[in-house]
Amino acid sequence: MIVSSLDRLIGTERDVAWGNGQSRRFLIESDGMGYTLTDTIIDAGSESLLQYNNHLEACYCIEGTGEVETLDGKVFPITVGTMYALDKHDKHYLRATTTMRLVCIFSPALKGNESHNVTDSQESSY
């Protein structure tokens, strides 16, 4: 059985600055579950062009507000209680109006140290 808590992750190698916030990784590849579970903070006012070529991701918002925009211009507001899933390796913009907190699942699992380059004009992926 794997048991962990957020306070035990903060400040460890599982507390990763992902590009525009922090990703606290409860489960990673070495845990052997086949997926990753994170508690992710997205900085207020940030915009990230992202695409996951090697992973599927589902996110559930538990704090804050923002939006996800697809490259064809569809905008989806994200508020507390909203879930979105990138089921087709979708390239998208993630924007945080206020600091957002998401519970995220990646499949297959992340190795654990991945982060984004959000300063580039191209999408960042892992």
FENZIZI-V725586 format. One record per residue. RES is the residue in three letters. PSI is psi in whole degrees, 0 to 359 (* if undefined). Layout:
((RES | PSI) (RES | PSI))
//
This chain:
((MET | 139) (ILE | 124) (VAL | 130) (SER | 171) (SER | 153) (LEU | 317) (ASP | 336) (ARG | 343) (LEU | 326) (ILE | 129) (GLY | 5) (THR | 182) (GLU | 347) (ARG | 1) (ASP | 92) (VAL | 128) (ALA | 105) (TRP | 349) (GLY | 309) (ASN | 44) (GLY | 202) (GLN | 143) (SER | 111) (ARG | 112) (ARG | 101) (PHE | 316) (LEU | 134) (ILE | 178) (GLU | 316) (SER | 346) (ASP | 346) (GLY | 17) (MET | 342) (GLY | 356) (TYR | 165) (THR | 141) (LEU | 127) (THR | 158) (ASP | 108) (THR | 133) (ILE | 132) (ILE | 124) (ASP | 137) (ALA | 138) (GLY | 2) (SER | 156) (GLU | 130) (SER | 127) (LEU | 113) (LEU | 154) (GLN | 133) (TYR | 99) (ASN | 333) (ASN | 359) (HIS | 152) (LEU | 148) (GLU | 139) (ALA | 138) (CYS | 139) (TYR | 121) (CYS | 124) (ILE | 357) (GLU | 141) (GLY | 184) (THR | 153) (GLY | 205) (GLU | 159) (VAL | 132) (GLU | 128) (THR | 164) (LEU | 343) (ASP | 11) (GLY | 2) (LYS | 128) (VAL | 131) (PHE | 112) (PRO | 141) (ILE | 119) (THR | 173) (VAL | 129) (GLY | 358) (THR | 137) (MET | 139) (TYR | 146) (ALA | 131) (LEU | 81) (ASP | 355) (LYS | 31) (HIS | 39) (ASP | 130) (LYS | 133) (HIS | 159) (TYR | 134) (LEU | 120) (ARG | 136) (ALA | 117) (THR | 311) (THR | 172) (THR | 127) (MET | 150) (ARG | 124) (LEU | 142) (VAL | 122) (CYS | 146) (ILE | 131) (PHE | 137) (SER | 128) (PRO | 177) (ALA | 148) (LEU | 150) (LYS | 324) (GLY | 336) (ASN | 8) (GLU | 144) (SER | 168) (HIS | 154) (ASN | 95) (VAL | 8) (THR | 347) (ASP | 159) (SER | 349) (GLN | 164) (GLU | 150) (SER | 140) (SER | 154) (TYR | *))
//
